[in-house]
Amino acid sequence: MKKVRYAVVGLGHIAQVAILPSFKNAQSNSELVALVSGDTEKLDVLGEKYNIKHRYLYDDYEEMLSRGLVDAVYIATPNTLHQEFAELAAWYGVHVLTEKPMAVHERECMGMLRAARKNNIKLMVAYRLHFDGGNLEAVEIAKNKELGDLKIFNSTFSMQVADRKNIRLRGDMGGGPLYDVGIYCINAARYLFQDEPVEAFAMSDSDPYDARFREVDEMMSVTLRFPNARLATFTISFGAARTSSYELIGTLGHLRLENAYEYAQDMTLTTVIDGESEIQNFPKHDQFAPEIEYFSRCIIDDVEPEPSAEEGLLDIKIIKAILESARSGRPVKLDYFKKMTRPSARQKITKAPYPKPNTFHANSPSEE
């Protein structure tokens, strides 16, 4: 296999502004050959734009799989549809790269994991920051004990979701800030601490007069307790000005990464150790081509990907505990799990930025 043939499933905002244009930067081992959507107009417009001959509606997805046109699918549908499309692909021996969160519930993640193992396909969750230079530099600083013993992780991730039709505001489609942006904070705490939390406590709130937040929380603050006296806290919101940063504090120093979770902005990493500051700049770059290229490499070389399905499942387990705590008002304990694989500097892949494309029906309520 010289190139892995992909279908992108779901042609909403993230597919249009990031995934589809990224295939140009991943063309060394990856090829976009098919599009799948619930919108015929999107299929026509985007099919012509990217010169894709094979275009299928959701109802014809299985037909596409059965024809042997693709080796892998990149699933960019709403969260509640990830399991359905992933398991069907697995039954046909087609590898699966799915956007995060992996799914909404643990049982869905387990179903996807079982289908992948039974049918011997690769299943990877699209944690693009596992290949990003700024985040991986922070990982290496933390792992090498440059900050001393790690103690505190603190993060904010917020934005204004103004369009009331946006699927992020729909509870029935796995919306809400915890699944959409909170998962970045959870995952960052885990890869910086190189460990798993043992307890979660959360509080959520919403403006009762804001019609946007009738189905999902407006904001949430979370504390995760990790072994060895470490705490991770973060606050997320769909009703506040845009922020995206984290701090990591140890016994000897601390670091801060600005625009830590963004894919269309420069990042700045500031490290302070024993009073001495160092600033590193990481220009914006294509963060989606690296994960596509890496996943294709895993398929061609027959190696298990990191981030794996296990990575996605663990984040969903933590989200479940956070939601339970927010409902009950009490801390919720988590069963401890020792994960053996973590992102490292070996996974760094840097690609040139792509021109910002014009979107077409970017906020369609039926797709991401």
C-alpha positions as CSV (number, residue, x, y, z in Angstrom):
1,M,0.0,0.0,0.0
2,K,1.6,3.3,-1.1
3,K,-1.2,5.6,-0.1
4,V,-4.2,5.1,2.3
5,R,-7.4,6.1,0.6
6,Y,-9.8,8.1,2.8
7,A,-13.4,9.1,2.9
8,V,-14.3,12.1,5.1
9,V,-17.7,11.4,6.8
10,G,-19.5,14.6,7.8
11,L,-18.9,17.9,5.9
12,G,-19.6,20.5,8.6
13,H,-17.4,23.3,9.9
14,I,-14.3,21.3,11.1
15,A,-14.2,19.3,7.9
16,Q,-14.4,22.3,5.7
17,V,-12.0,24.6,7.4
18,A,-9.4,22.0,8.5
19,I,-9.8,18.4,7.5
20,L,-10.4,18.6,3.8
21,P,-7.6,21.1,3.0
22,S,-5.2,19.2,5.2
23,F,-5.1,16.2,2.7
24,K,-2.8,18.3,0.5
25,N,-0.2,18.4,3.2
26,A,-0.6,14.7,3.9
27,Q,-0.4,13.5,0.3
28,S,2.9,11.6,0.9
29,N,0.9,8.6,2.1
30,S,-2.8,9.7,2.2
31,E,-5.4,10.4,-0.5
32,L,-8.9,11.8,-0.2
33,V,-11.1,9.8,-2.6
34,A,-14.7,10.0,-1.2
35,L,-17.1,12.3,0.7
36,V,-20.0,11.4,2.8
37,S,-22.7,13.8,4.0
38,G,-26.4,14.2,4.8
39,D,-26.5,17.3,2.5
40,T,-26.5,16.8,-1.3
41,E,-25.6,20.5,-1.9
42,K,-22.5,20.1,0.2
43,L,-21.5,17.0,-1.6
44,D,-21.8,18.8,-5.0
45,V,-20.0,22.0,-4.0
46,L,-17.2,20.4,-2.0
47,G,-16.9,17.5,-4.4
48,E,-16.3,19.9,-7.2
49,K,-13.9,22.0,-5.1
50,Y,-11.7,19.1,-4.2
51,N,-12.3,17.1,-7.4
52,I,-13.8,14.1,-5.6
53,K,-15.7,11.8,-7.8
54,H,-17.1,9.4,-5.1
55,R,-19.9,11.3,-3.2
56,Y,-22.3,9.5,-0.9
57,L,-25.3,10.4,1.3
58,Y,-25.3,9.0,4.9
59,D,-27.9,6.4,3.8
60,D,-25.5,5.1,1.1
61,Y,-22.5,4.9,3.5
62,E,-22.5,1.1,3.7
63,E,-22.7,0.9,-0.1
64,M,-19.5,2.9,-0.3
65,L,-17.8,0.7,2.3
66,S,-18.8,-2.5,0.4
67,R,-17.3,-1.3,-2.9
68,G,-13.8,-1.3,-1.5
69,L,-13.2,2.3,-2.5
70,V,-11.5,3.4,0.7
71,D,-9.0,2.0,3.2
72,A,-9.9,4.4,6.0
73,V,-12.6,6.9,7.1
74,Y,-12.2,10.2,8.9
75,I,-15.4,10.7,11.0
76,A,-16.3,14.3,11.5
77,T,-20.0,13.9,12.3
78,P,-21.8,15.0,15.5
79,N,-20.6,13.1,18.5
80,T,-23.7,10.9,18.8
81,L,-23.1,9.4,15.4
82,H,-19.4,8.4,15.8
83,Q,-20.2,4.9,17.0
84,E,-22.5,4.0,14.2
85,F,-20.2,5.1,11.4
86,A,-17.1,3.6,13.1
87,E,-18.5,0.2,13.8
88,L,-19.9,-0.1,10.3
89,A,-16.6,0.8,8.8
90,A,-14.9,-1.8,11.1
91,W,-17.2,-4.6,9.9
92,Y,-16.0,-3.9,6.3
93,G,-12.3,-3.9,7.4
94,V,-12.0,-0.1,7.0
95,H,-9.7,1.7,9.4
96,V,-11.2,4.5,11.5
97,L,-9.9,8.0,12.5
98,T,-12.6,9.7,14.5
99,E,-12.9,13.2,15.8
100,K,-13.0,13.6,19.6
101,P,-14.8,13.0,21.8
102,M,-14.6,9.4,20.8
103,A,-18.3,9.1,21.6
104,V,-20.7,10.3,24.2
105,H,-21.0,7.3,26.5
106,E,-18.6,4.6,27.7
107,R,-20.7,1.8,26.2
108,E,-20.4,3.4,22.8
109,C,-16.6,3.7,23.1
110,M,-16.5,0.0,24.2
111,G,-18.6,-1.0,21.2
112,M,-16.2,0.8,18.9
113,L,-13.2,-0.7,20.6
114,R,-14.6,-4.3,20.3
115,A,-15.5,-3.8,16.7
116,A,-12.0,-2.6,15.9
117,R,-10.4,-5.6,17.7
118,K,-12.7,-8.2,16.2
119,N,-12.1,-6.9,12.7
120,N,-8.4,-6.2,13.1
121,I,-8.6,-2.5,12.0
122,K,-6.8,0.5,13.4
123,L,-8.9,2.9,15.5
124,M,-7.5,6.3,16.4
125,V,-9.0,9.4,18.1
126,A,-8.1,12.7,16.5
127,Y,-6.2,14.3,19.3
128,R,-4.3,16.7,17.0
129,L,-2.3,18.2,19.9
130,H,-0.4,14.9,20.4
131,F,1.6,15.9,17.3
132,D,1.8,19.7,18.0
133,G,5.3,21.2,18.8
134,G,4.1,23.6,21.5
135,N,2.2,21.0,23.5
136,L,4.9,18.4,23.0
137,E,7.6,20.9,24.2
138,A,5.5,21.4,27.4
139,V,5.3,17.6,27.8
140,E,9.1,17.2,27.5
141,I,9.7,20.0,30.0
142,A,7.3,18.4,32.5
143,K,8.6,14.8,31.9
144,N,12.3,15.9,32.3
145,K,11.6,17.3,35.8
146,E,12.7,20.8,34.7
147,L,9.8,22.2,36.8
148,G,10.6,20.0,39.7
149,D,7.8,17.9,41.1
150,L,4.6,18.8,39.4
151,K,1.8,20.2,41.6
152,I,-0.8,22.3,39.8
153,F,-2.4,22.3,36.3
154,N,-4.8,25.2,35.6
155,S,-6.6,26.0,32.4
156,T,-9.3,28.1,30.8
157,F,-11.0,27.4,27.4
158,S,-13.9,29.6,26.5
159,M,-15.7,31.1,23.5
160,Q,-18.9,32.7,22.4
161,V,-21.2,30.3,20.6
162,A,-23.6,32.8,19.1
163,D,-25.6,30.7,16.6
164,R,-28.5,29.1,18.4
165,K,-28.6,26.4,15.6
166,N,-25.0,25.3,16.3
167,I,-24.9,21.6,17.3
168,R,-22.7,22.6,20.2
169,L,-25.8,23.9,21.9
170,R,-27.9,20.7,21.3
171,G,-28.0,18.2,24.1
172,D,-29.4,15.5,21.9
173,M,-26.3,15.6,19.7
174,G,-23.7,15.4,22.4
175,G,-23.2,19.2,22.7
176,G,-22.1,21.3,25.6
177,P,-18.8,22.8,26.6
178,L,-17.5,19.7,28.5
179,Y,-17.6,17.4,25.4
180,D,-16.5,20.1,23.0
181,V,-13.7,22.1,24.8
182,G,-13.4,20.5,28.2
183,I,-12.0,17.4,26.7
184,Y,-8.9,19.4,25.7
185,C,-8.3,20.4,29.2
186,I,-8.8,16.9,30.6
187,N,-6.4,15.5,28.0
188,A,-3.8,18.1,28.5
189,A,-3.8,17.5,32.3
190,R,-3.3,13.8,31.7
191,Y,-0.5,14.1,29.2
192,L,1.3,16.8,31.3
193,F,1.0,14.9,34.6
194,Q,1.6,11.6,32.7
195,D,-1.0,10.0,34.9
196,E,-4.8,9.5,35.4
197,P,-7.1,11.3,37.9
198,V,-8.6,9.4,40.9
199,E,-11.4,11.9,41.8
200,A,-13.4,14.6,40.1
201,F,-15.5,17.5,41.4
202,A,-17.4,19.9,39.2
203,M,-19.9,22.8,39.3
204,S,-21.9,24.1,36.3
205,D,-24.0,27.2,35.8
206,S,-26.0,29.0,33.1
207,D,-27.6,32.4,32.5
208,P,-31.3,31.5,33.0
209,Y,-32.3,34.3,30.6
210,D,-30.0,33.2,27.8
211,A,-32.0,31.0,25.3
212,R,-28.8,29.4,24.0
213,F,-28.3,27.3,27.2
214,R,-31.7,25.6,27.5
215,E,-30.2,22.2,26.6
216,V,-26.5,22.5,27.6
217,D,-24.5,24.2,30.4
218,E,-23.1,27.6,29.7
219,M,-20.0,27.1,31.8
220,M,-18.4,24.6,34.2
221,S,-15.5,24.5,36.6
222,V,-13.7,21.2,37.3
223,T,-11.1,19.9,39.8
224,L,-9.4,16.6,39.1
225,R,-7.3,15.0,41.8
226,F,-4.3,13.0,40.7
227,P,-2.1,10.7,42.7
228,N,1.0,12.1,44.5
229,A,-0.7,15.3,45.7
230,R,-1.5,16.9,42.3
231,L,-4.5,18.9,41.3
232,A,-5.8,19.9,37.9
233,T,-8.4,22.6,37.6
234,F,-10.1,24.2,34.6
235,T,-13.0,26.4,33.6
236,I,-14.8,26.2,30.3
237,S,-17.6,28.3,28.8
238,F,-19.7,28.8,25.7
239,G,-20.7,32.3,26.8
240,A,-17.5,34.1,27.5
241,A,-14.7,35.8,25.5
242,R,-12.4,33.5,23.7
243,T,-9.5,32.1,25.8
244,S,-7.3,29.1,25.4
245,S,-4.4,28.5,27.7
246,Y,-2.9,26.4,30.5
247,E,-0.4,26.7,33.3
248,L,1.7,23.9,34.8
249,I,3.3,24.6,38.2
250,G,6.0,22.5,39.9
251,T,8.2,22.9,42.9
252,L,11.0,24.6,40.9
253,G,9.2,26.5,38.2
254,H,6.2,26.9,36.0
255,L,5.2,27.2,32.4
256,R,2.3,28.8,30.5
257,L,1.1,27.9,27.0
258,E,-1.0,30.6,25.3
259,N,-3.5,29.5,22.6
260,A,-2.8,26.0,23.8
261,Y,-5.7,24.3,22.1
262,E,-6.1,26.4,19.0
263,Y,-5.4,25.3,15.4
264,A,-5.4,28.7,13.6
265,Q,-3.3,30.8,15.9
266,D,0.4,31.1,17.0
267,M,1.3,29.6,20.4
268,T,3.6,31.1,22.9
269,L,5.3,29.0,25.6
270,T,6.7,30.8,28.6
271,T,8.8,28.8,31.1
272,V,10.1,30.3,34.4
273,I,12.6,28.2,36.4
274,D,14.4,29.7,39.4
275,G,13.4,33.2,38.3
276,E,14.8,32.8,34.8
277,S,12.3,33.2,31.9
278,E,12.4,31.6,28.5
279,I,9.9,32.3,25.7
280,Q,9.3,30.1,22.7
281,N,7.0,30.9,19.8
282,F,5.3,28.3,17.8
283,P,3.8,29.7,14.5
284,K,0.4,28.5,13.5
285,H,0.6,25.4,11.2
286,D,-1.6,22.7,9.8
287,Q,-2.4,20.4,12.8
288,F,-4.7,18.0,10.9
289,A,-2.3,16.8,8.2
290,P,0.1,15.4,10.9
291,E,-2.6,13.2,12.4
292,I,-3.7,12.0,9.0
293,E,-0.2,11.2,7.9
294,Y,0.6,9.5,11.2
295,F,-2.5,7.4,11.1
296,S,-1.7,6.3,7.5
297,R,1.8,5.4,8.6
298,C,0.3,3.2,11.4
299,I,-1.9,1.5,8.8
300,I,0.9,0.9,6.3
301,D,3.4,-0.3,9.0
302,D,0.8,-2.2,11.0
303,V,1.4,-0.5,14.4
304,E,-1.0,0.6,17.0
305,P,-1.6,4.4,17.0
306,E,-1.1,6.8,19.9
307,P,-3.6,8.3,20.6
308,S,-5.5,5.0,20.7
309,A,-9.1,4.1,21.3
310,E,-8.1,3.6,24.9
311,E,-7.1,7.2,25.1
312,G,-10.5,8.3,24.0
313,L,-12.3,5.9,26.3
314,L,-10.4,7.2,29.4
315,D,-11.4,10.8,28.6
316,I,-15.1,9.7,28.4
317,K,-14.8,7.9,31.7
318,I,-13.6,11.1,33.3
319,I,-16.3,13.1,31.6
320,K,-18.9,10.7,33.1
321,A,-17.5,11.3,36.6
322,I,-17.5,15.1,36.1
323,L,-21.1,15.2,34.9
324,E,-22.1,13.0,37.9
325,S,-20.4,15.3,40.3
326,A,-22.0,18.4,38.7
327,R,-25.4,16.8,39.2
328,S,-24.9,15.5,42.7
329,G,-22.7,18.4,44.1
330,R,-20.3,15.8,45.5
331,P,-16.8,14.6,44.5
332,V,-16.8,11.3,42.4
333,K,-14.1,8.8,42.7
334,L,-12.6,7.2,39.6
335,D,-11.1,3.7,39.3
336,Y,-7.4,4.2,38.8
337,F,-6.0,3.0,35.5
338,K,-2.3,3.0,34.7
339,K,-1.9,4.0,31.0
340,M,1.4,2.9,29.5
341,T,1.6,5.1,26.3
342,R,1.7,8.9,26.3
343,P,2.4,11.5,23.6
344,S,6.1,12.3,23.3
345,A,8.5,14.5,21.2
346,R,8.9,11.5,18.8
347,Q,5.4,12.2,17.5
348,K,6.1,15.8,16.5
349,I,5.1,16.5,12.9
350,T,5.1,20.1,11.6
351,K,3.3,21.1,8.4
352,A,3.0,24.4,6.7
353,P,-0.3,26.3,7.3
354,Y,-2.9,26.0,4.6
355,P,-4.9,29.0,3.2
356,K,-8.1,29.6,5.1
357,P,-10.9,28.1,2.9
358,N,-14.3,29.6,2.4
359,T,-16.9,27.5,4.2
360,F,-20.2,26.3,2.8
361,H,-23.1,25.9,5.3
362,A,-20.4,25.6,8.0
363,N,-22.9,25.5,10.9
364,S,-25.4,23.1,9.4
365,P,-27.3,21.7,12.4
366,S,-27.0,18.1,11.1
367,E,-23.2,18.1,10.9
368,E,-20.2,19.4,12.9
